[in-house]
């Protein structure tokens, strides 16, 4: 299976499902107003300017849509028709894009997917509100289809959402504290980093899988095993993102250049590994550059050279692959031998070996 082509084919279906719940332009017929009608009146221009436009400005910038595709592959691996649950697949994707809007503000970023960040275009107030709204609007499928879902199933779905949203905030808190130099950032170990990734990036992959598994009537053990496996995929995805930020020219072009994580002072696993292995001289120099939060490309390249000197990139790539392989073995025992299972495995391998 050509994964990139598969992702490209599914993206229009996912965007169409998103538009069902978050229209590009609100009208009085919007599903939101049917589920939650206003008491007094409609001011559609306001909502379009402050909600629809900034949300779709971000969504239209692209992105792989891999989280909803992961959701669909879980359904397929469990013997269900993915299209029957497509509306629910949008939940982690819209939330993810909301986190990007907020992350860019928190990081004072300039560029996101080749364009100025949302807050640079629409203003801080609009961006904060739109980003936060993206955490809740994709829950509309639960509300619209609540009569089709049992009370127990609906409770499980909401519980998964709440748990993972809490985790998301925990991960972001850890990441912010570390790249701002708080909380003994220079003493972070590998387990700390992996937990941050499990919270921050693993959580939406885990949300996608667990929502899909509950909707597909999987038992509790399989729901948890699929959650652990997809969390590992999310963690490995983040690790590969970190590597590409420092080595991938095409990848970095959409973020404003190679080494943006150096500018942020980010304590990635490559940094943690290199600080552990480096001589005192190299360690001191690397920390100094990180704490400068510099945009000087020569200094960023110097930091990258220190990481390469100690094989940090290769270590992280190998670690990412092992995490996914170990978790796949656990879930593979419980899934029937089907084409859907093989697609799921191939998809996970693609995400951690991609170049963009």
C-alpha positions in Angstrom: 0.0 0.0 0.0 1.3 3.4 -1.0 0.7 5.3 2.3 1.2 8.8 0.9 -1.3 8.2 -1.9 -3.7 6.6 0.6 -3.5 9.8 2.8 -4.1 12.0 -0.2 -7.1 10.0 -1.2 -8.7 10.1 2.3 -8.0 13.9 3.0 -11.0 15.2 0.9 -13.4 12.7 2.7 -12.1 13.9 6.1 -12.4 17.6 5.1 -16.0 17.0 3.9 -16.8 15.5 7.3 -15.3 18.4 9.1 -17.3 20.9 7.0 -20.5 19.1 8.0 -19.9 20.2 11.6 -17.7 23.3 11.1 -18.9 24.9 7.9 -16.6 27.3 6.0 -19.4 29.8 6.4 -22.1 29.6 9.1 -25.7 29.9 8.0 -28.9 29.5 10.0 -29.0 25.9 8.8 -25.7 25.1 10.3 -25.8 21.8 12.3 -24.4 23.7 15.3 -27.6 25.7 15.6 -29.8 22.6 15.2 -28.0 20.9 18.1 -27.6 24.0 20.2 -30.0 26.7 19.0 -29.4 30.3 20.0 -31.9 31.8 22.4 -32.1 35.3 20.9 -30.7 35.6 17.4 -28.0 34.9 14.9 -25.0 37.2 14.1 -23.5 35.1 11.3 -21.0 37.7 10.1 -19.4 37.8 13.6 -19.1 34.0 13.8 -17.7 33.7 10.3 -15.1 36.4 10.9 -14.0 35.2 14.3 -14.6 31.4 14.1 -15.0 30.0 10.6 -12.4 32.0 8.8 -9.5 31.5 11.2 -10.3 27.8 11.7 -10.4 27.1 8.0 -7.4 29.2 7.3 -5.5 26.7 9.5 -7.2 23.6 8.2 -6.7 24.6 4.5 -2.9 24.8 5.1 -2.7 21.1 4.7 -1.4 18.6 7.2 -1.3 14.8 6.7 -4.7 14.1 8.3 -3.1 11.0 9.7 -5.0 10.9 12.9 -8.4 10.4 11.3 -6.9 8.0 8.9 -5.5 6.1 11.8 -9.0 6.1 13.3 -10.4 4.7 10.0 -7.7 1.9 9.9 -8.5 0.9 13.5 -12.2 0.5 12.4 -11.2 -1.6 9.4 -8.8 -3.7 11.4 -11.7 -4.5 13.8 -13.9 -5.6 10.9 -16.0 -2.5 10.5 -16.7 -0.1 7.6 -14.6 3.0 8.4 -17.0 5.2 6.4 -19.8 4.4 8.9 -17.8 6.2 11.6 -16.2 8.9 9.6 -17.9 11.8 11.4 -16.2 10.7 14.7 -12.8 10.6 12.9 -12.7 14.4 12.7 -12.4 14.8 16.5 -8.7 14.3 17.0 -7.9 16.2 13.8 -9.7 19.4 14.6 -8.3 19.3 18.1 -4.8 18.8 16.7 -5.2 21.9 14.5 -6.5 23.9 17.5 -3.4 23.0 19.4 -1.3 24.3 16.6 -3.0 27.7 16.7 -2.4 27.9 20.5 1.1 26.4 20.3 2.2 29.1 17.9 1.1 31.8 20.3 2.8 30.1 23.2 6.0 29.7 21.3 5.9 33.1 19.6 6.3 31.4 16.3 6.2 33.2 13.0 5.4 30.6 10.4 3.1 27.6 10.3 2.8 25.4 7.2 4.4 28.1 5.0 2.2 31.0 6.1 2.2 33.5 9.0 0.7 32.0 12.1 -3.0 32.4 12.8 -2.4 35.1 15.5 -0.2 37.1 13.1 -3.1 37.2 10.6 -6.2 37.5 12.8 -4.8 38.8 16.1 -4.1 37.2 19.4 -7.7 37.4 20.7 -9.3 35.8 17.7 -6.5 33.1 17.6 -6.9 32.2 21.3 -10.7 31.9 21.0 -10.6 30.0 17.7 -8.0 27.6 18.9 -10.0 26.9 22.1 -13.2 26.5 20.1 -11.5 23.8 18.0 -11.2 21.7 21.2 -15.0 21.5 21.5 -16.7 21.9 18.1 -15.6 18.5 16.9 -17.7 16.9 19.7 -20.8 17.9 17.8 -21.0 14.3 16.3 -21.6 13.0 19.8 -24.5 15.4 20.3 -26.0 14.9 16.8 -25.8 11.1 17.0 -26.5 10.5 20.7 -29.8 8.7 19.9 -27.9 6.1 17.9 -25.4 5.4 20.7 -26.1 3.6 23.9 -25.7 5.5 27.2 -22.7 3.4 28.2 -21.0 3.8 24.9 -21.5 7.6 25.0 -20.2 7.8 28.5 -17.0 5.9 27.4 -16.5 8.2 24.5 -16.8 11.3 26.5 -14.5 9.8 29.2 -11.8 9.1 26.6 -12.1 12.7 25.3 -11.8 14.2 28.8 -8.8 12.0 29.8 -6.9 12.7 26.7 -7.6 16.5 26.8 -6.2 16.6 30.3 -3.1 14.6 29.1 -2.7 17.1 26.3 -2.5 20.0 28.7 0.0 18.1 30.9 2.3 17.5 28.0 2.2 21.1 26.8 3.0 22.3 30.3 6.1 20.1 30.5 7.2 21.2 27.0 6.8 24.9 27.8 8.5 24.6 31.2 11.5 22.9 29.7 12.1 25.1 26.7 11.8 28.2 28.9 14.5 26.8 31.2 12.2 26.0 34.2 12.1 22.9 36.4 15.7 21.9 36.1 15.5 21.6 32.3 19.1 20.7 32.0 18.6 17.5 34.1 15.7 16.0 32.1 16.1 12.3 31.4 14.8 10.1 28.6 11.8 8.9 30.6 10.7 12.5 31.3 10.9 13.2 27.5 9.0 10.1 26.6 6.2 10.9 29.1 6.0 14.5 27.7 5.6 13.0 24.2 3.1 10.4 25.4 1.0 13.3 26.9 1.5 15.8 24.1 1.7 13.9 20.8 0.7 10.4 21.8 -2.5 11.5 23.3 -4.4 12.4 20.1 -3.3 9.2 18.4 -4.5 7.3 21.5 -7.8 9.2 21.4 -8.3 8.4 17.8 -7.7 4.7 18.4 -9.7 4.3 21.6 -12.7 6.2 20.1 -12.6 4.0 17.0 -12.3 0.8 19.1 -15.2 1.7 21.4 -17.4 2.6 18.4 -16.4 -0.7 16.8 -17.4 -2.7 19.9 -13.9 -3.9 20.9 -13.5 -5.3 24.4 -11.8 -3.3 27.1 -8.5 -5.1 26.8 -8.3 -4.5 23.1 -9.3 -0.8 23.5 -6.4 -0.4 26.0 -3.9 -2.3 23.8 -4.8 -0.3 20.7 -4.5 2.9 22.8 -1.0 1.9 23.9 0.1 1.0 20.4 -1.2 4.2 18.8 0.3 6.2 21.7 3.7 4.7 20.8 3.1 5.7 17.1 2.4 9.3 18.3 5.5 9.3 20.4 7.6 8.0 17.5 6.0 10.5 15.2 7.1 13.3 17.5 10.6 11.9 17.7 10.8 11.8 13.9 9.4 15.4 13.8 12.3 16.4 16.1 14.8 14.7 13.8 13.3 16.3 10.7 13.4 19.8 12.3 17.2 19.5 12.4 17.9 17.5 9.3 15.0 17.8 6.8 15.3 20.8 4.5 11.8 20.3 2.9 10.2 19.7 6.3 11.9 22.7 7.9 11.0 25.0 5.0 7.4 25.1 6.1 8.5 26.0 9.7 10.9 28.9 8.8 14.2 27.0 8.4 16.2 24.2 9.9 16.7 24.2 13.7 13.5 26.0 14.9 13.7 23.7 18.0 17.1 25.0 18.7 15.7 28.5 18.7 12.9 27.4 21.1 15.5 25.8 23.4 13.6 22.6 23.1 14.8 19.6 25.1 14.2 16.9 22.6 15.5 13.4 23.1 18.4 14.2 20.8 19.4 17.0 23.1 19.0 14.8 26.2 21.1 12.0 24.7 23.8 14.4 23.5 24.1 16.2 26.8 24.6 12.8 28.5 27.3 11.6 26.0 29.1 14.9 25.3 32.3 16.2 26.7 32.0 19.0 29.3 33.1 21.5 26.6 30.5 20.4 24.1 27.8 20.1 26.8 28.4 23.6 28.0 28.4 25.0 24.4 25.2 23.2 23.5 23.4 24.4 26.6 24.6 28.0 25.9 23.2 28.0 22.4 19.9 26.5 23.5 19.5 29.1 26.3 20.2 31.9 23.8 17.0 31.1 21.9 18.8 32.4 18.9 17.6 32.6 15.3 21.2 32.8 14.0 21.5 30.0 11.5 25.3 29.6 12.1 24.7 29.0 15.8 21.8 26.6 15.1 24.0 24.7 12.7 26.7 24.5 15.4 24.3 23.0 17.8 23.1 20.5 15.2 26.8 19.5 14.5 27.3 18.7 18.2 24.2 16.4 18.1 25.5 14.7 14.9 28.9 14.3 16.5 27.4 12.0 19.2 25.0 10.1 16.9 21.9 11.6 18.5 19.8 11.5 15.4 20.5 7.8 14.8 19.8 7.0 18.4 16.4 8.6 18.3 15.4 7.0 15.0 16.3 3.6 16.4 14.5 4.3 19.7 11.3 5.3 17.9 11.3 2.2 15.8 11.8 0.0 18.8 9.0 1.6 20.8 6.5 1.0 18.0 7.7 -2.6 17.3 7.4 -3.5 21.0 3.8 -2.2 21.3 2.8 -3.7 17.9 3.7 -7.2 19.2 1.2 -6.7 22.1 -1.7 -5.6 20.0 -1.0 -7.9 17.0 -1.8 -10.9 19.3 -5.4 -9.6 19.7 -6.2 -8.6 16.1 -7.5 -11.0 13.5 -5.2 -11.7 10.5 -6.8 -9.4 8.0 -5.8 -6.9 5.3 -6.9 -4.2 7.7 -4.4 -5.4 10.3 -1.6 -5.3 7.7 -2.6 -1.8 6.6 -2.5 -0.6 10.2 1.1 -2.0 10.6 2.3 -0.4 7.3 0.7 2.9 8.2 2.5 3.0 11.6 5.9 2.2 9.9 5.3 5.0 7.4 4.7 7.6 10.1 8.0 6.9 11.9 10.2 6.7 8.7 8.8 9.6 6.7 11.0 12.4 5.4 8.4 15.2 5.5 
